[in-house]
Amino acid sequence: TLKAIVERAPDVAIVSTHLADGPYRGLEIVRQVRQLSANTRCVVLMDDSDHGIVADAFRAGARGVFKRSASMQLLGRCISAVHSGQIWASSADLQQVLGALEAAMPFRCVNSQGEALLTKREQEVVPLVAQGLTNKEISSRLGVSEHTIKNHLFRIYEKLGISSRVELILFAVSEREEGP
């Protein structure tokens, strides 16, 4: 499976969590694809019984998670979204990611030299976004204007090369897995 993905270098690869060579082996394949084939984006195909592995799939490098029981039409939309650089997950799956994020250590985003990419205030904003707070709620908690929070988010997105709150949450989960 890994060899075929690396050799063919598709834009999007769908990888099942359970492969012939072991349960959850698909997540290891996704991790290796991320390292070996930077241009291939992976969607992890899960059984409905695969509770609790959504965050693991995103940590491994997946850009989408999809349940086998969902419709083929929805799978087409998933593939199209991931192909265009978006993240794909159901609301229930995102709740699992948020739960994993809340349980994880504090967020600190650093470059390869260990230097912080975000200011202290920007690092304070990220976990509040992960908790699902609105800009207004975050501004109230931090004692700043809502406009200031919008500016912080714009700079965070720009520094991290992302474009949405969902991507920020998934980026934060991914960074925690790899650590500084």
Buried (B, 14 or more C-beta within 10 A) or exposed (E): BBEEBBEEEBEBBBBBBBBEEEEBBBBBBBBBBBEEBEEBBBBBBBEEEBEEBBBBBBBBBBBBBBBEEBEEEEBEEBBEBBBEEBBBBBEEBBEBBBEBBEEBEEBBBEEEEEEEBBEEEBBBBBBBBBBEBEBEBBBEBBEBEBEBBEEBBEBBBEEBEBEEBBBBBBBBBBBBBEEE
